[in-house]
Amino acid sequence: MKFHRVLLFTTLQMDVTPVGEDLHVLLTSDNIPYIGCTALSTPVAESDPPVCSTQTIESCQDASRLFITYVAENLCRQTGKRVLCTGGVFVDEPDEHQTEKLYENIDELIQDWTMFLVD
């Protein structure tokens, strides 16, 4: 399932593919698509919301690591599923407002998926 957001300074796309009981997420932006990071988040405690453990592999050191890890951890917590997230969001030197908008839209993409799961 593909989810899409258009911002004034970039476009975000989140492709979510169920793999058995797990989820694979590819998060990209239109500026410079690349795989900058991979994060695997696994529920480790039966609680509501689940407590998750996250491992991260970085191919470069930049903000994409934060977005990829952020998506993996939040989807894991909200769904209780193991989540593998790959990709990269590149925005050249985002200001504070742009960073806030990225997180806001990523949260909406995550919410779209969790609402899709419920339906």
N, C-alpha and C positions, 0 to 999 in steps of 0.2 A: 504494500500500500504506500502510495506516495503522498506526501504532504508538502505544501509549497507556501512560502511567504515572500512578498515583494516589499522591500524597503526602499527608501529613496537612494541609498548608497550601495545596496547589494540585493541579491535574491538568495533565499535559503531554501534548500530542499532536503527533506528527511524521508528516505526510503526505508520502510520497516518491513522485514520479511520474517514471519514466524518460521522457526526451525525446530520442529517438534514442540516441546514446551518452552523453548528458549526464543529469544528475539535477536535478530541481526539488524543493526541500524547503520545506514550510510548517510552521513550528514555532510553536505557540500554547500558551497556558495558559488555564485557565477563569476566572481572576479578572477580567481586562479584556482581551478579545481585540482585538488591533490589529496593524497593520504598523508596527513601530517602526524596522525596519532591513532592508536588503537587502545581501547579500554574495555576490560571485561569486569562487569559488576555482578556479584553473586550474593544472593540472600544468605546470611549466616545465622540469623536468629528468627524464630517464630514470634513475631510481634506485629503490631499494627501502628504505623507502617513498618515493613521489614527493615532490619538492620542489614546493610550490604557491605561487602568487602570489595574493593576495586583495585585492579592491577592495571598499570598503564605502560604502553610501549610508545616512545616518542621517536619519530624519524627526524624531527627538527624541534628546536626550542622556540616556541612562540605561543600565542594565545589560543591556537586551535586545540592544544592539549586541554585547556580549561573547558572549552565548549564540548569536546568529545567526552571527557570524563564526566562533566556536568550532566550530559544527556544519559550516559550509561547509569550513573548513580541514581538520577531522578526516576528514570523509567523502571529500574530495579525496585526502588522503594515503592513506587506507585502500583506496580503490577505484581510484585513478588516473584518475578521471573528472572532468570539469568539473562543478562543483556551484553552483547558484544557490539560495540560502537566503533566505527572506523570513519575516517574522512578528515576534513579540514575546512575551517571557515577562515578565509583570508580577507581582511579589510586593512588597507594600508594606513597605519597609524590612526586607529579610531579614537575619536575624542570621547569624553565621558558620556555624552548623550547617545552617541552611536553604540557604545558598549552596552548601555542600559537597554537600548532598543533591540540589540542582538539577544540579550538574555530574555527580554520580554517576549520576543517572537519565538525563541526556542522553547520557552515555557508553554506558549500557545500550541506549538507543534506537538510537544509531549502531551498536553491536555487533549488535543485532537485525537491522538492515538489511544489514550486511555478511554476516552469516550467511545471510540470505535470498538474497542475491546468489549465494553459493557453492552453495546447494542447487539 
